[in-house]
């Protein structure tokens, strides 16, 4: 077999392959054997039909077609390995010449990983928000805890903002009550925004036993997205009572004896959360700076596939679970279809570039992934997916996704190397010393989010 490579552009090549006919022998034998098992010829036992008879009865062309289909993947792979290419996705193959007994010639066009030069990245500098916890932050945190320990008691008056009402609901579309549009004994806090648009205005001012009707767009169910006439009946009004902010509350809501100790702990936890957010911000900005330093051509077909995958995942998984259409989602987000298209394409480009650059860094820095690192990453991915580690691990193995997870961890480590070499200052001008454990966790997460959907396509 002889092969040659023609570079069409930085991310696409054409392989020209010439195969002497004798190298097709194994595939021809396999083709005759396969046809032997599929057909019956009177006078011959199944599987024992001579090749000449198969040629006469079914045509030599059918045998050649079967043999070529069997042989092409092998010769294509040999040509790719010989040229030391890293293909992306499936090739477009064209058989240019097939002469029985003489030769098989074909071309294969395929996208490849571009050759990248990673420049010196030690000079990267980024600025992040300073870690500052205000008294207002602490008061808000304590107030949220106080809300969790609120009690309710029935009252004989009209419902007001903040009250908890027990209600019965009935939804009609085109005058017909929906099968899944009736609910009784629903508990709802006025002003929470957790049910239907317009319900707050409808129930405010109603006392137990009173009802009102309003129009609202249904968020889920069989008539999701349609306008419905909703009747709401209040069966009970209960006032929420917040506990006093004192030492007794601290003992009720926490392991602390005093309110001051509770507030001090809130301050510490908020600082830790802001430190975590600061680390994430640092990694995002370092990654952006790194991508600015490297010229990364993006294969057009890979980009189109990535954009389509992101759209599909949003529409059929995320929005589908929420009972939203893409149009409704864009309306809620205040975006046009053109803005959504632009943002999706930009995110896809960044994801692909991130993977290419960090994969190159993995090779340059000779970074490996050990079992402990892979296990820790698997545990985090399992937690974010809502699955148990065992369930997630089984799904990963059965789906052949282990190499993808290894790639995620390796890219996280590559970004960690760049972050460590970068200068990170906060808005007060202070050097930020990122904690190693938080760095690894967040870096891997940042890389995973940027490259998750692109990863499977570039493994081809």
C-alpha positions in Angstrom: 0.0 0.0 0.0 1.2 3.5 -0.8 -0.2 6.7 0.6 0.3 10.5 0.3 -1.0 13.4 2.3 -2.2 16.7 0.9 -2.9 19.6 3.3 -6.1 21.4 2.3 -6.0 23.8 5.2 -4.6 23.9 8.7 -7.4 21.5 9.9 -8.1 19.3 6.9 -6.1 16.9 4.8 -6.7 14.6 1.8 -5.1 11.1 1.9 -4.5 9.5 -1.5 -4.1 5.7 -1.1 -3.1 3.1 -3.7 -3.6 -0.6 -2.7 -2.2 -3.5 -4.8 -4.9 -6.0 -5.6 -3.1 -8.8 -3.8 -3.5 -6.9 -0.5 -7.3 -7.4 -0.9 -7.0 -11.2 -0.7 -8.0 -11.5 2.9 -11.0 -9.2 2.4 -12.0 -11.1 -0.8 -11.9 -14.4 1.0 -14.0 -12.9 3.8 -16.5 -11.6 1.2 -16.9 -15.0 -0.4 -17.4 -16.6 3.0 -20.0 -14.0 4.1 -22.0 -14.4 0.9 -21.7 -18.2 1.3 -23.5 -18.0 4.6 -26.2 -15.8 3.2 -27.3 -17.5 0.0 -28.4 -21.0 -1.1 -27.6 -22.6 -4.5 -29.2 -25.9 -5.5 -26.6 -28.7 -5.6 -24.3 -27.2 -3.1 -24.3 -27.3 0.7 -24.6 -24.0 2.6 -21.2 -22.5 3.1 -19.6 -24.7 0.4 -20.5 -22.8 -2.8 -17.3 -22.3 -5.0 -16.2 -18.8 -5.7 -16.7 -19.2 -9.5 -20.4 -20.2 -8.9 -20.9 -17.1 -6.6 -19.4 -14.9 -9.4 -21.7 -16.5 -12.0 -24.9 -16.4 -9.9 -24.5 -13.1 -8.1 -21.8 -11.3 -10.0 -18.2 -10.5 -9.3 -19.2 -6.9 -8.6 -21.1 -7.9 -5.5 -18.1 -9.7 -4.1 -15.7 -6.8 -4.9 -18.1 -4.3 -3.2 -18.2 -6.5 0.0 -14.4 -6.9 0.0 -13.8 -3.2 -0.5 -16.2 -2.2 2.3 -14.3 -4.6 4.5 -10.9 -3.4 3.6 -11.3 0.4 3.4 -11.2 1.0 7.2 -8.0 -1.0 7.6 -6.2 0.8 4.8 -7.5 4.2 5.9 -6.2 3.5 9.5 -2.8 2.4 8.1 -2.5 5.6 6.0 -3.5 7.8 9.0 -0.9 6.1 11.3 1.8 6.3 8.6 1.2 10.0 8.2 1.0 10.4 12.1 -2.3 12.3 11.9 -4.9 12.9 14.6 -8.2 12.7 12.8 -11.4 14.4 14.0 -14.6 12.5 13.2 -15.3 10.3 10.2 -13.5 10.7 6.8 -15.2 11.4 3.5 -14.0 8.5 1.3 -14.1 8.4 -2.5 -13.0 5.3 -4.5 -11.2 6.8 -7.5 -10.3 3.5 -9.2 -11.1 -0.1 -8.8 -9.6 -2.6 -11.4 -10.4 -6.2 -10.7 -7.1 -8.0 -10.3 -5.0 -4.8 -10.5 -5.5 -2.1 -8.0 -7.8 -0.2 -5.6 -7.3 3.6 -5.3 -9.2 5.9 -3.0 -9.0 9.3 -1.4 -10.1 10.2 2.2 -10.7 13.8 3.3 -10.8 14.3 7.1 -10.5 17.0 9.7 -7.4 16.8 11.9 -6.2 18.5 15.0 -4.2 21.6 14.0 -0.6 21.8 14.9 -0.2 24.4 17.7 2.7 26.3 19.2 2.2 27.0 22.9 4.2 30.2 23.7 5.6 31.2 27.1 2.6 31.7 29.3 4.5 32.6 32.5 3.8 36.3 31.9 0.0 36.0 32.2 -1.5 38.4 34.7 -5.1 38.6 35.7 -7.2 40.6 38.2 -9.9 39.1 40.4 -12.4 40.4 42.9 -11.0 40.9 46.4 -12.5 38.7 49.2 -14.6 41.1 51.3 -17.5 40.1 53.6 -19.6 43.0 54.6 -22.0 43.3 57.6 -24.8 43.3 55.1 -23.6 40.0 53.7 -23.7 38.4 57.1 -27.1 39.9 58.0 -28.5 38.5 54.7 -27.1 35.0 55.5 -28.5 35.0 59.0 -31.8 36.2 57.8 -32.0 33.4 55.3 -31.4 30.9 58.1 -34.1 32.7 60.1 -36.5 32.2 57.2 -35.9 28.4 57.3 -37.0 28.3 61.0 -40.2 30.4 60.5 -43.4 28.9 61.9 -46.9 29.4 60.6 -50.3 29.8 62.3 -53.8 30.1 60.8 -55.3 33.5 60.9 -58.9 34.8 60.3 -58.2 37.5 57.7 -57.5 38.2 54.1 -54.2 36.9 52.7 -51.2 39.3 52.5 -47.7 39.2 51.1 -45.6 36.6 52.9 -48.6 34.6 54.1 -48.7 30.8 53.5 -52.0 29.9 51.9 -53.5 26.5 51.3 -55.2 26.5 47.9 -57.1 24.4 45.4 -56.4 24.9 41.7 -58.3 24.2 38.5 -57.0 25.0 35.0 -59.1 25.2 31.8 -57.9 25.5 28.2 -60.5 26.4 25.6 -63.2 26.0 28.3 -62.2 22.4 29.1 -60.7 21.3 32.5 -57.4 19.7 31.9 -56.9 16.1 33.2 -53.7 17.2 34.9 -55.0 20.7 35.6 -56.6 20.0 39.0 -54.8 20.1 42.4 -56.0 20.3 46.0 -54.3 21.3 49.2 -51.4 23.1 47.6 -49.3 25.1 50.1 -48.0 28.4 48.6 -46.1 31.3 50.0 -47.4 34.6 48.5 -44.6 36.4 46.7 -42.4 33.4 46.3 -43.0 33.2 42.6 -42.9 29.4 42.7 -46.3 28.7 40.9 -48.1 30.4 38.1 -47.6 34.0 36.9 -50.5 36.1 38.2 -51.3 33.9 41.2 -50.0 36.4 43.8 -52.3 39.1 42.6 -55.2 36.6 42.5 -54.9 35.3 46.1 -54.0 38.5 47.9 -57.0 39.9 49.6 -58.8 36.5 49.6 -59.9 34.9 52.9 -60.5 31.2 53.5 -63.4 30.0 51.4 -63.0 32.7 48.7 -61.9 32.1 45.2 -60.7 34.1 42.1 -60.0 33.4 38.4 -57.0 34.6 36.4 -55.3 33.9 33.1 -51.7 32.5 33.0 -49.4 30.6 30.7 -48.9 27.0 32.0 -45.3 26.1 32.7 -45.6 22.3 32.5 -48.0 19.4 32.0 -50.0 18.4 28.9 -50.7 22.0 27.9 -47.4 23.6 28.7 -46.9 26.9 27.0 -50.6 27.5 26.5 -52.8 30.2 28.1 -55.2 28.8 30.7 -58.0 30.1 32.8 -57.1 29.2 36.3 -59.5 29.2 39.3 -57.8 29.4 42.7 -59.7 28.8 46.0 -58.2 29.6 49.3 -59.0 27.1 52.0 -56.6 28.5 54.7 -54.5 31.6 55.4 -51.5 31.2 57.7 -49.2 33.9 58.9 -45.4 33.3 59.0 -43.7 34.1 62.3 -39.9 34.5 62.3 -38.0 33.6 65.5 -36.3 36.4 67.5 -32.7 37.0 66.6 -31.1 36.0 69.9 -29.0 33.4 71.6 -32.0 31.0 71.7 -32.2 31.2 68.0 -28.5 30.5 67.6 -28.9 27.3 69.7 -32.0 26.3 67.7 -30.5 26.8 64.3 -26.9 25.8 64.8 -24.3 24.2 67.1 -23.4 27.6 68.6 -24.5 28.9 72.0 -24.7 32.6 71.1 -25.8 34.8 68.2 -22.4 36.4 68.0 -20.8 32.9 67.5 -23.3 32.2 64.8 -22.5 35.4 63.0 -18.8 34.8 63.2 -19.3 31.4 61.7 -21.4 32.9 58.9 -18.6 35.4 58.2 -16.1 32.5 58.0 -18.3 30.5 55.6 -19.0 33.5 53.4 -15.3 34.2 53.1 -14.7 30.6 52.1 -17.4 30.8 49.5 -16.0 34.0 48.1 -12.5 32.4 48.0 -13.9 29.5 46.0 -15.6 32.0 43.6 -12.3 34.0 43.4 -10.5 30.8 42.4 -13.0 30.1 39.7 -12.7 33.6 38.4 -9.0 33.4 38.3 -9.0 30.2 36.3 -11.6 31.5 33.9 -9.5 34.7 33.3 -6.2 32.8 33.0 -7.8 30.4 30.5 -9.1 33.4 28.4 -5.6 35.0 28.5 -4.0 31.6 27.4 -6.4 31.3 24.5 -5.5 34.8 23.4 -1.9 33.8 23.2 -2.4 30.8 20.8 -3.6 30.9 17.2 -6.1 28.0 17.1 -7.8 27.2 13.7 -11.2 25.5 14.3 -12.5 22.8 11.8 -15.8 24.1 10.4 -17.5 20.7 10.4 -16.5 20.1 14.0 -17.8 23.5 14.9 -21.1 23.0 13.2 -21.5 19.6 15.0 -20.7 21.2 18.3 -23.2 24.0 17.8 -25.9 21.6 16.9 -25.1 19.4 19.9 -25.3 22.3 22.3 -28.7 23.4 20.8 -30.0 19.8 21.0 -28.9 19.3 24.6 -30.5 22.6 25.6 -33.8 22.1 23.8 -34.4 18.4 24.4 -32.8 17.9 27.8 -32.5 21.1 29.9 -35.5 23.0 28.6 -37.5 19.8 28.1 -37.2 18.9 31.7 -38.5 22.4 32.6 -41.4 22.2 30.2 -40.1 25.2 28.2 -39.7 25.7 24.5 -36.7 27.5 23.0 -38.8 30.5 22.1 -40.2 30.8 25.6 -36.7 30.4 27.1 -35.4 33.2 24.8 -38.3 35.4 25.8 -37.5 34.8 29.5 -33.8 35.5 28.9 -34.6 38.6 26.9 -32.6 37.4 23.9 -33.3 37.2 20.2 -32.7 34.1 18.1 -29.7 35.8 16.5 -28.2 36.6 19.9 -28.7 33.0 21.0 -27.1 31.7 17.8 -24.1 34.0 18.3 -23.6 33.1 21.9 -23.9 29.4 21.2 -21.3 29.6 18.4 -18.9 31.6 20.6 -19.2 29.1 23.4 -18.6 26.2 21.0 -15.5 27.9 19.5 -14.1 28.5 23.0 -14.8 24.8 24.0 -13.0 23.4 21.0 -10.0 25.8 21.3 -9.8 25.1 25.1 -9.6 21.4 24.4 -7.0 21.7 21.6 -4.7 24.0 23.6 -4.9 22.1 26.9 -4.4 18.8 25.2 -1.3 20.2 23.6 -0.1 21.4 27.0 -0.7 17.9 28.4 1.7 16.6 25.9 4.2 19.5 26.3 4.3 19.2 30.1 4.1 15.3 29.9 1.2 15.3 32.4 -0.4 11.9 33.4 -3.5 10.9 35.3 -3.3 8.4 38.2 -6.1 6.3 39.5 -6.6 8.4 42.6 -7.1 11.6 40.5 -9.5 9.8 38.1 -11.5 8.4 41.1 -11.8 11.9 42.7 -12.9 13.4 39.4 -15.5 10.6 38.9 -16.9 11.3 42.4 -17.3 15.0 41.6 -19.0 14.3 38.3 -21.3 11.7 39.9 -22.3 14.3 42.5 -23.1 17.0 39.9 -25.1 14.5 37.8 -27.2 13.4 40.8 -26.1 9.8 40.4 -24.3 7.6 43.0 -20.6 7.1 42.3 -21.3 3.4 41.5 -24.1 4.2 39.1 -22.0 6.9 37.4 -18.9 4.7 37.1 -21.0 1.9 35.6 -22.5 4.3 33.0 -19.1 5.6 32.2 -17.6 2.1 31.7 -20.6 0.8 29.7 -20.6 3.9 27.5 -16.8 3.6 26.8 -16.4 7.1 28.3 -13.4 6.4 30.6 -10.9 8.0 28.1 -13.1 11.2 28.1 -12.9 11.5 31.9 -9.1 10.9 31.8 -8.9 13.7 29.2 -10.9 16.0 31.5 -8.6 15.4 34.4 -5.5 15.8 32.3 -6.8 19.1 30.9 -7.6 20.3 34.4 -4.0 19.6 35.4 -2.7 21.4 32.4 -4.7 24.5 33.3 -3.4 24.2 36.9 0.1 24.5 35.5 -0.7 27.7 33.7 -2.6 29.2 36.7 0.4 28.4 39.0 2.7 30.2 36.6 0.4 33.2 36.2 0.3 36.3 38.4 -3.1 36.7 40.0 -3.9 39.9 41.9 -7.1 41.1 43.5 -8.8 44.5 43.1 -6.8 45.7 46.1 -3.6 45.0 44.3 -2.8 42.0 46.6 -1.2 38.8 45.2 -3.7 35.9 45.4 -2.4 32.6 46.6 -4.9 30.0 45.3 -5.4 27.0 47.5 -4.1 23.8 45.7 -7.2 21.7 46.4 -9.7 24.3 45.4 -7.6 25.0 42.3 -7.7 21.4 41.1 -11.4 21.0 41.7 -12.4 24.2 40.0 -9.9 23.9 37.1 -11.2 20.5 36.2 -14.8 21.8 36.5 -14.0 24.9 34.3 -12.4 22.7 31.6 -15.1 20.1 31.8 -17.8 22.8 31.2 -15.9 24.3 28.3 -15.1 21.1 26.5 -17.7 18.6 27.6 -19.7 18.3 24.3 -16.7 18.8 22.0 -14.8 16.0 23.7 -16.6 13.1 22.3 -16.3 14.4 18.7 -12.5 15.0 18.9 -11.9 11.5 20.2 -12.7 10.2 16.7 
